[in-house]
Amino acid sequence: MPLAPESQFINDIVVATRDNSAGFLSPTEYREGMFALANALPVPDFLCEHTELELKGVPALLISPPQASSAVMMWYHGGGWVIGSVAESLSPVDALAAALGCHIISVDYRLAPENRFPAAYDDCVTAFEWVRQHGADYGIDPLRISVGGDSAGGNLAAAVAQKFGSLVRTQLLVYPVTSVARHSDSARQYHEGYFLDTPLMDWFIDQYTDAGQRTDPRVSPLQADEFTLAQVARAHVVIAEYDPLRDDGFDYATRLRELDVPVTVDHHDDQTHGFFSIPHAIPGAVVARDRAVAALRDYL
């Protein structure tokens, strides 16, 4: 199917901006550009209460809908481990918390290249451990912790789920990066002309990792051994067709299914990378969110 009109419009803006730049921008310039794009889009009213936290030195935001259950989802934002923040991802995550009816703790992990691998992973692990120890102080059941994230955040969520095994209730992986050690068929198919293209993804990987680190399961969850993968929580994987990371999501879901881990896959064949984060502008994002809620709510 062709790209949905709303996604095509946003995709064209991003691609035109990238094509007009002289090569790759600096991390600071990318952060400023994406922040400006995020602020150019309309933002709906927030539905939840927000409380700033510091989880053993890691900044985070507790997002609590009215009459929230005692469950919590740890959320890790996208941005190639280089850009993005809790503030920029707040609107869609606030709406997700309201739809799930549970707390979300959005983690402001350290960014590359100032803080390379495993800094972001370590921050996400630290945050998860802190919630296990102190979550009850905020009405959170430490036995009801799930993980979720989009893109690089999906990568971190999958890696944290592998680290903690049965301590994770469920995982929401939105077009996750699951291997930085290869170029898949979708990375070749959608090499250029899209919200995320393969050269930009490679640039993100270079900012975050050294070549010798790229088969480490903490940065390439697809590389984990069968014993580790067989212990992870059930997963809901959201995939966009027009995305170099399409096969990362499909291949990871396939490996989990082969090991009898329950997995649901939601493939959007008219969307590109990033759509899930723009529910106020892309109707397909609301569809994806509602399907994720339906798939996961009973397991939180």
TAGI-V833853 format. One record per backbone hydrogen bond with DSSP energy under -0.5 kcal/mol. CO is the residue of the C=O (numbers start at 1). NH is the residue of the N-H. E is the energy in kcal/mol with one decimal. If there is no record, write none. Layout:
co->[CO & CO]
nh->[NH & NH]
e->[E & E]
//
This chain:
co->[4 & 5 & 6 & 7 & 8 & 9 & 10 & 11 & 12 & 13 & 14 & 15 & 16 & 18 & 21 & 26 & 27 & 28 & 29 & 30 & 31 & 32 & 33 & 34 & 35 & 36 & 37 & 37 & 38 & 47 & 49 & 51 & 53 & 54 & 55 & 57 & 58 & 59 & 60 & 61 & 61 & 62 & 62 & 63 & 63 & 64 & 65 & 70 & 71 & 72 & 73 & 74 & 75 & 75 & 76 & 79 & 79 & 81 & 85 & 87 & 89 & 90 & 91 & 92 & 93 & 94 & 95 & 96 & 97 & 97 & 101 & 103 & 104 & 104 & 105 & 105 & 106 & 107 & 107 & 111 & 116 & 118 & 119 & 120 & 121 & 122 & 123 & 124 & 125 & 126 & 127 & 128 & 129 & 130 & 131 & 134 & 135 & 135 & 136 & 140 & 141 & 144 & 144 & 145 & 146 & 147 & 148 & 149 & 150 & 151 & 151 & 152 & 153 & 154 & 155 & 156 & 157 & 158 & 159 & 160 & 161 & 164 & 165 & 167 & 169 & 170 & 171 & 171 & 172 & 172 & 173 & 173 & 174 & 176 & 178 & 182 & 184 & 185 & 186 & 188 & 191 & 191 & 196 & 197 & 198 & 199 & 200 & 201 & 202 & 203 & 204 & 205 & 208 & 210 & 211 & 213 & 214 & 216 & 216 & 220 & 221 & 225 & 226 & 227 & 228 & 229 & 234 & 235 & 236 & 236 & 237 & 238 & 239 & 241 & 242 & 243 & 245 & 246 & 247 & 248 & 249 & 250 & 251 & 252 & 253 & 254 & 255 & 256 & 256 & 257 & 260 & 262 & 264 & 265 & 266 & 266 & 267 & 268 & 268 & 270 & 271 & 272 & 274 & 275 & 278 & 278 & 281 & 282 & 282 & 283 & 283 & 284 & 285 & 286 & 287 & 288 & 289 & 290 & 291 & 292 & 293 & 296 & 296 & 297]
nh->[8 & 9 & 10 & 11 & 12 & 13 & 14 & 15 & 16 & 17 & 18 & 19 & 20 & 21 & 23 & 30 & 31 & 32 & 33 & 34 & 35 & 36 & 37 & 38 & 39 & 40 & 40 & 41 & 41 & 66 & 64 & 62 & 60 & 56 & 58 & 59 & 55 & 108 & 53 & 63 & 106 & 51 & 64 & 65 & 104 & 49 & 68 & 141 & 103 & 146 & 105 & 148 & 77 & 107 & 150 & 82 & 83 & 112 & 89 & 90 & 93 & 94 & 95 & 96 & 97 & 98 & 99 & 100 & 101 & 102 & 69 & 73 & 63 & 106 & 75 & 107 & 61 & 77 & 109 & 115 & 119 & 122 & 123 & 124 & 125 & 126 & 127 & 128 & 129 & 130 & 131 & 132 & 133 & 134 & 135 & 137 & 138 & 140 & 139 & 142 & 144 & 72 & 146 & 169 & 74 & 172 & 76 & 174 & 153 & 155 & 177 & 156 & 157 & 158 & 159 & 160 & 161 & 162 & 163 & 164 & 165 & 167 & 168 & 145 & 234 & 147 & 173 & 236 & 149 & 174 & 175 & 238 & 151 & 178 & 222 & 184 & 188 & 189 & 190 & 191 & 198 & 199 & 244 & 201 & 202 & 203 & 204 & 205 & 206 & 207 & 208 & 209 & 117 & 213 & 214 & 216 & 180 & 219 & 220 & 223 & 224 & 229 & 230 & 231 & 231 & 232 & 171 & 264 & 173 & 238 & 266 & 175 & 268 & 243 & 273 & 246 & 249 & 250 & 251 & 252 & 253 & 254 & 255 & 256 & 257 & 258 & 259 & 259 & 261 & 260 & 262 & 235 & 237 & 267 & 239 & 268 & 269 & 241 & 271 & 4 & 242 & 275 & 277 & 278 & 281 & 282 & 283 & 285 & 286 & 286 & 287 & 288 & 289 & 290 & 291 & 292 & 293 & 294 & 295 & 296 & 297 & 299 & 300 & 300]
e->[-2.8 & -2.2 & -1.9 & -2.9 & -2.5 & -1.6 & -2.2 & -2.7 & -2.4 & -2.0 & -2.2 & -2.9 & -1.4 & -1.3 & -1.4 & -2.5 & -2.5 & -2.3 & -2.4 & -2.7 & -2.1 & -2.1 & -2.2 & -2.5 & -2.0 & -0.9 & -0.7 & -0.7 & -0.7 & -0.5 & -2.9 & -3.2 & -2.1 & -1.2 & -0.9 & -0.6 & -3.2 & -2.5 & -2.9 & -0.6 & -2.5 & -2.3 & -0.6 & -0.5 & -2.1 & -2.9 & -1.1 & -2.9 & -1.9 & -2.8 & -2.1 & -2.3 & -0.5 & -2.5 & -1.1 & -1.9 & -2.8 & -3.3 & -1.5 & -1.0 & -1.7 & -3.1 & -2.0 & -2.0 & -2.5 & -2.1 & -2.1 & -2.6 & -2.0 & -1.1 & -2.6 & -1.8 & -3.3 & -0.6 & -3.0 & -0.5 & -2.2 & -0.6 & -1.3 & -1.5 & -2.5 & -3.2 & -2.3 & -2.1 & -2.3 & -2.7 & -2.5 & -2.0 & -2.5 & -2.3 & -2.1 & -1.9 & -1.6 & -2.9 & -2.3 & -1.6 & -2.4 & -2.1 & -1.5 & -0.6 & -2.5 & -2.4 & -0.5 & -2.7 & -3.2 & -2.2 & -2.1 & -2.6 & -2.4 & -2.0 & -1.5 & -2.1 & -2.6 & -2.5 & -2.1 & -2.6 & -2.6 & -1.8 & -2.0 & -2.2 & -1.5 & -2.5 & -1.9 & -0.5 & -0.5 & -2.0 & -0.6 & -2.4 & -1.8 & -0.6 & -0.6 & -2.5 & -3.0 & -0.7 & -2.8 & -0.5 & -1.4 & -2.7 & -2.6 & -1.0 & -1.0 & -0.8 & -0.6 & -2.3 & -2.7 & -2.0 & -2.5 & -2.4 & -2.3 & -1.9 & -1.7 & -2.8 & -3.2 & -2.0 & -1.1 & -1.7 & -0.6 & -2.2 & -2.3 & -2.6 & -1.7 & -2.3 & -2.5 & -0.6 & -1.1 & -1.2 & -1.8 & -2.2 & -2.6 & -0.5 & -3.0 & -3.5 & -3.2 & -2.1 & -1.0 & -2.2 & -1.7 & -2.0 & -3.1 & -1.8 & -2.4 & -2.3 & -2.1 & -2.2 & -2.4 & -2.4 & -0.9 & -0.8 & -2.6 & -2.1 & -0.5 & -2.2 & -2.9 & -0.6 & -2.7 & -0.6 & -0.8 & -2.4 & -1.2 & -3.1 & -2.4 & -1.6 & -1.2 & -2.0 & -1.7 & -2.4 & -0.5 & -1.7 & -0.8 & -0.6 & -1.7 & -2.3 & -2.5 & -2.6 & -2.2 & -2.2 & -2.5 & -2.3 & -2.1 & -1.9 & -2.6 & -2.4 & -0.6 & -1.0]
//
